[in-house]
Amino acid sequence: MNPISKIRFAALGLAAAGLIATTFTTVNAADKKLSGPVRIDGSSTVYPITEAVAEEFSGEAPRVKVTVGVSGTGGGFKRFVIGDTDISDASRPIKGKELKAAKENGINFIEIPVAYDGLTIVVNKKNSWAKNLTVDELKAIFLDSSAVSNWKDVRAGFPDLPIKIYAPGTDSGTFDYFKEVVAGKKGSIRSDMSVSEDDNILVRGVAGNKGAIGFFGCAYYFENTDQLKAVAIDGGKGAVLPSSKTIESGEYAPFSRPLFIYVNAKSVNKPQVDAFVKFYFEQGPALAEEVGYVRLPSAVYAIAKKKYLTVHTGTHFLDADGEKIKGALPDIYK
């Protein structure tokens, strides 16, 4: 089931009214005359937020056609850097090679963080043994260099049961983030996994196999707690489960991460795209929580709005040499 299915739309007007102060105004009667397309593609993790915003926006600007694709973060950027979309959903910052391609094609963009996510490691509901795992145990399960294929080889006391892995496709930012944490720059993730860009397929896969393990964004876990169990992760300071509190604080380490939308700077000149992005700022924080993610600190939203209004282009997450800048979102995004 898609997380947007449980959004309480009747409550959103009240929720949005309590958001942080903004220079934006709600889509007004004149904007109902807006028309034209808003083309979006990218992350399946960010999709529930963007799709929820699009559904709300359609009520305010019914003549605007917003399309939201789910080709994965990498797939979305492939389209975005050649100017094929107005907005790219991303569950990770843009990569150096993607930034280079954008520059070569004359594509400037505005980078906007929209929520926090906690990449969640999940197991079958009947799994009574893997209540917590260390990062080293995740490496034993997921790395290509590991010979582990049975739960009994992960930890003494675990049952003699084959491990079946379900994972996002390699175009997914979720896969990239997981690989970065577990495998690092030089390692590789095993290839004998069942993969899909559709997180709902991964949910069904793990739910249908007692020996299964998988990973995806926390919203899909929160939506399917009746079918799956989350594994508490020990990143070196004790085992922690994903929750709004542990994700926002960074306690759920090393799998807490920000989510983004990237807006083509030229598309800002399209009235329907500009109205949609401003509407995203208004409704996005409440909608992010409605679909199971964690809203960002108000200071980060304020900075993002200022950058959008001034069309401040480029990424904050790569240095001049194209190397990734590491750190907490509020420390990087200034």
N, C-alpha and C positions, 0 to 999 in steps of 0.2 A: 504494500500500500504506500502511495506517495505521501510524504509528510504534509503536503499542502492540503490533503483531504480533511485534516482536523483543524484547520484554521477557523477560529471563531470570528467570522467577518463582522458580525453585528457589534462586536466589542472594539473593533479596530479604530473607529472614529474617536472613541473616548481615550484609547491608548495613545493614539497619535497626538491628541491634544496635550498630553503631558510630556511630550518630547522636549529636548533642549531647545533653547531659543535659536532662531534661524532667521536669516534675511529673506528666505524664500516664502512665497505665499502659495496657498493651495491652488490647484488648478481651478480656474473660475469659469463663469458662464461663457466668456469670450473664447476660452480655450476649447470649448466643445466643438468649435469650428475647425480645430486642428485636424489635419489629415496627413496621410503618408505613412511610410513604413519605418519601424525601428527594428533593425536586424541584430539579433543577439545569438551568440553560440558559446560553447565552452563547457566548463566544469559541471559534472552531475551533482557535485556537492553544493555548489552555489545555486544550481537550478531551482530548488524549492523556494529560495528567497526571491530570486528574480521573477519566477513564474507567479508567485503570490503578488508581488508588486505590479506585474503586468495585468493580472486579473483585476486588481483594485483600480489601476489606471484606466482600464477599458471602460469602467463606469463613469469616469470623469471626462474622458476623451474618446468616445466610441468610434470616431472616424479614423483613429490612428490604429494601424495594424502592427502589433508587437509580436514578433515571432522569436521564440526562445529555443535554440537547439541544444543538444546534449552530446557533443562529439568529444568531450573530455577537454581538460585544460590545454593540452598540447594541440589537439585538433582545432580547438577554438582559436588559438594563437596563429595557427597556420592560415586560417581565413582572415584573421584580424590584420596581420602584418602585410597583407596585399590589398587591404582596403575593402574586403568583401563583406565586412560587418561593421556596425556602428559601435557595438559594445562587446567585450569579451569577458565572460565569467571565468574566474581563475581561483583555484584553491592553493595556489602558490604564486610568488612573484615571478615576473617575466624573466626568462633565462637570457644569458648573454647572446646566444646564437639567434634567439627570437628578436632581441633588441637590435642586433645587427641587420637582420632582414627587414625590420620595420624602417630603419634609417635608410637602407638601400632603396626602399620603395617610397620614401618620402612620407612615411606615416608617423606623425607625432601623436602622443596620447597623454591622457590624464589618468593617473593611478589612484584609485579610490578604495581604501579598505572598508568593508561593510559589516563584518562580524567576526567573532572568534568561533573556531571549531575545535573539537577534540577528536582526533583520529582514534577510532575505537576498535580494539581487538575483541572479536566476538567468537563464542563457541556455541555448540548445540545446547539446547535446554537440558538434555539428559547428561551433559558433561558435569560430573560431580567432583572432579579432581583438579582441573586447571582453574582454580579460583584466582590465582595470581601467577604472573610470569615475570622473570627478569628480562632485561634487554638481551643478555647473553643467551637466554633460553629461546627468545624470539629468533636470534641469529641461528641457533641450532635447527630451528624448524624451517626458516625461510631462506637461508643462504644457499646458493648453488654449490658452494664448496662443502656443505655438510652432508653427511651420509644418513642423517636421521630421517626416518620415514614412519616411525611408530612412536606412540606416546610413551611407551615404557623406556625409550631411549632418551627422552627429554629430562626426566627426573625420576629418581628411585621412588617406587610406590605408585607411579602412574600405570595405568592398565596396558595390557598387550592388545593394542588396537591401532590399526593403520590411520595415519593422519591424512586427511583430505583438505587441500587448501583452496580457498576461494578468494580472488583478489581482483581489484580494478584493473582495467587494461593499461598498457604501458603509455598510452596517450593521456592518462589521467594524472592530474596534479597530486591526487591522493597517493597514487603509486610512487610518483617521484619523491614525495615527502617521506613516505615509509622507507623507500630505498635509501634515501639520504641518511636517515636515522639508523637503520639496521645494517646496511651494507657499506655506507660511506662512499667516497669517490671511486675507490678501486674495486670494491666488491660487486657482486651481482646476485640478483634474486633468482631462485630456481625457476625453471621454465615449465615444470610439470604441474602447473596450477590450472584450475578452471577460472578463466578471466572473463570479465564483462564490463563495459562502460555503464551498464544499467545496474545501479546498486540494489534494486529490488530483486534482480536475478540472483545476486550474491546472498541476499537475505534468505531467499527460498532454498538456495544450495546448502547453506550452513544449517538451516532449520531442518533439512531433510536427511542429515547424515550425522550420526552420533559422534563420529571421530573428526568432524569438520572444525576448521578454524578459518577465520577471514578477517578482513578489516575494511572500514569505510568511515564516512563522517558520522559524528555523534547523532545527528538528527535522525538518521535511518535506524540507529539502535534505539533511541528514545521512542520511536514510532513502533518498534517491534519487540518490546520487552516481554511480550507474551510468548514470543517464539525463540528468543535468543538470550544468552547471558553475556554480559561484558566481563572481560578479564581485567583485574586490577594490575597495573603495570608498576614495577619497581625500577625506577631509573637511577637508583643508588641511594635514595633517601626513604625507602619504605614503599610498600605497594599502595597505589592510589587509583581509585575508580574515577571515570570521567563524570563530571557534573558541572553545572553552570559555575559554581563557586571555584572548583579546582581548575577548570579551564581558564577562567578569567584571571585567576591569581598566578597561573603558571605552575601551580603545584602538580598538575597532571603533566608531568614531564617524562619523556621528551616529545609528547605527542599533542601539545597545544599549538595552535597555529591560527594566523589571520586569514580571512578570505577577502577576495577583491573583485571589483569590476574595473575594466580598463575601457576608457572612452576615447574614440578617435577624435582628435582635436578639431578636425574639419566638420565632423558630425555635430559638434556643438552649435554650429551655425544653422542647423536644421531645427526649426521651431518645435517640431514634434519630439525630436531627440532631447533637446534642451529641457522641455517640459517633463519628459519622462525621467531624466536624471534628477531633476529637482524634486520630483514626486518620490523618487527612490530615497532621497535624503530624508524626506518627511516621514514616509511610511516604513522604510526599510528596517530601522532599529526595532520597532514593535513587531514587524512581520518576522524578522530573524528569530526573535524569541518565540513567536507563535509556532514556527516550524521546527523548533528544537535547538537553535543555535544560541550564542551568547552575544549580547550587544557589546559594543566597544565602549571604552571610557568616553565621556562627553567631550573631553578635550581633543580626542582624536577625530571625532565627527566635525568639530568646529574647524580644525585645521584642514580637513578634507573639503569642507564647503568653501573655505577661503581659496584653496588651491583650484577648485573647480571654477569659481567665479572669476578668478584671475587667469584662467587657462594656463596653469602652471604644469608644464609637460615634463615627462621623463620619469624614471624610476628612482626610488630611494634605496633600493636593495642590491644595487650593483655599483662597484667602484669604477674609477676611470679605466681600469684594465679589464672590466667585465667580470671581476670576481665577486662572489656573493658576500654581502655585508651581513653579519650575524648579530643578533641581539633581540631584545624585546621590542614589540611594535612601537610603543610610546617613545622609546629611545631613538628609533630609526626614523620614524615618520614625523618629521618636524617641519 
